[in-house]
Amino acid sequence: MLDVALATKLVEALPDDGRLILLGDKDQLSAVETGTVFANLCATRGMGTEMRESVEALTDETLAETGVGAGSGEKCGQGLSDAVVWLEQGHRYAQGGAIGALVERIREGNAEAVLAWLAGRSGGEVGSEVLWHDTVPGAERLAETLIEGYAEYLDAVQSGAPPEVVLAAFERRRVLCAVREGEQGTARLNALLAERFRGALGGPPSGASWYAGRPVLITANDYTVRVFNGDVGVALPGPEGRFLVHFPHLDGGTRPLAPSRLPEHETAFAMTVHKAQGSEFERVEVVLPVRDSRVLTRELLYTALTRARASVRLWARAAVLRDTISRRSPQTPLGLWEESGR
């Protein structure tokens, strides 16, 4: 999420003898603002002879035998390209599993290969590591299915479990949407999921803003109360029946805040893929709209799927999925940054 302006300020803030190490995933969504600096820097890797010999001397390894630096040569490592390393082993989901196999195919960008691979998983059982639904129902029916995934969370709320247990139960699963508006957007699905969750609790009155188990996503920074954009909390009844919103605390417990003290926020049964960056969940539901859109890109789908640790269920029509995988996020040539004298 490093745009050109932020990258410029970062580099300008470094002392002359400083060292900058950037660590991230070049295949994820780029910054909302102009530029795809990290992706541009890491697009290609090469290791010149001098660099390869230095690394071999330090590690006592012959890099050609390990595959590192394969195909390198005198012309390969030049400037920044000589300092790019690709880490190729993930640790979020099982090595050699279905999630890894799917995201690797998406990274390669062969839409037909992805669809052929997914076709064998379209009739699997709920809870499979990867499950694809190529028929996406309307919001009402979709919400009826998605709310079932929050059964464990509902049980924790109803049983009066400690706040940290309730919060942990909620963080195991998330519905991720590509868009905010529309039948398959977060606004519509959040309203329907909240309605069904409240109904399962036996109330409260439909006009009440707060209810036990309401999950909250903070959308603005507030340094006074120390909650920030992207933080997630859950509302639970406190003393005298008044609701408190519990956020995770470093000591393993929670930090409660009164709803009136919160900055801008929204219900978080479903959230956009953009807002889920940097997060991980045990199980993920990925919902794409039924109509194609320019916001649907390979990077967005890759980011959504790689939020899952154990299983992912993908709701996407084949035609929309094909177009999504084939479409790349617009990239700003790094030359434009270089031309500015940075």
Stockholm file with secondary structure:
# STOCKHOLM 1.0

chainA/1-342         MLDVALATKLVEALPDDGRLILLGDKDQLSAVETGTVFANLCATRGMGTEMRESVEALTDETLAETGVGAGSGEKCGQGLSDAVVWLEQGHRYAQGGAIGALVERIREGNAEAVLAWLAGRSGGEVGSEVLWHDTVPGAERLAETLIEGYAEYLDAVQSGAPPEVVLAAFERRRVLCAVREGEQGTARLNALLAERFRGALGGPPSGASWYAGRPVLITANDYTVRVFNGDVGVALPGPEGRFLVHFPHLDGGTRPLAPSRLPEHETAFAMTVHKAQGSEFERVEVVLPVRDSRVLTRELLYTALTRARASVRLWARAAVLRDTISRRSPQTPLGLWEESGR
#=GR chainA/1-342 SS CCCHHHHHHHHHTSCTTCCCCCCCCTTSCCCSSSCCHHHHHHSCCCCCHHHHHHHHHHHTCCHHHHTTTTTCCTTTCCGGGGGCCCCCCCCSSCTTSHHHHHHHHHHHTCHHHHHHHHHTTTTCCTTCSEEEESSCCCHHHHHHHHGGGGHHHHHHHHTTCCHHHHHHHHTTEEEEESCSSSTTSHHHHHHHHHHHHHHHHTCCCTTCSCCTTCEEEECSCBTTTTBCTTCEEEEEECGGGCEEEEEECTTSSEEEECGGGCCSEEECSEEEHHHHTTCCEEEEEEECCSSCCTTCCHHHHHHHHTTEEEEEEEECCHHHHHHHHHCCCCCCCHHHHHHTTC
#=GC SS_cons         CCCHHHHHHHHHTSCTTCCCCCCCCTTSCCCSSSCCHHHHHHSCCCCCHHHHHHHHHHHTCCHHHHTTTTTCCTTTCCGGGGGCCCCCCCCSSCTTSHHHHHHHHHHHTCHHHHHHHHHTTTTCCTTCSEEEESSCCCHHHHHHHHGGGGHHHHHHHHTTCCHHHHHHHHTTEEEEESCSSSTTSHHHHHHHHHHHHHHHHTCCCTTCSCCTTCEEEECSCBTTTTBCTTCEEEEEECGGGCEEEEEECTTSSEEEECGGGCCSEEECSEEEHHHHTTCCEEEEEEECCSSCCTTCCHHHHHHHHTTEEEEEEEECCHHHHHHHHHCCCCCCCHHHHHHTTC
//
